[in-house]
């Protein structure tokens, strides 16, 4: 959470606008890791879920500007509509 990439995202920089020089070392690190260091492979568990209506309405977060589906946005005390990371709450 303290990486330069995350810091730029916290500043509201869209991921596609973060320089490759910042992103590439992180990607190379992950690609060079043994799978067991970043994957947890377990048997598939069957889970029953009720069908839900699709959500296709999105808007820009008032804080960082990232497009977010409206059902994943939160209203702040200041009246701003923000994404979950900008709201400070866990999903």
Secondary structure, DSSP 8 states (H G I E B T S, - for coil): --SHHHHHHHTT--GGGS-HHHHHHHHHHHHHS-GGGT-------------------EEE-TTT--EEEGGGEEE-TTS-EEEHHHHT---
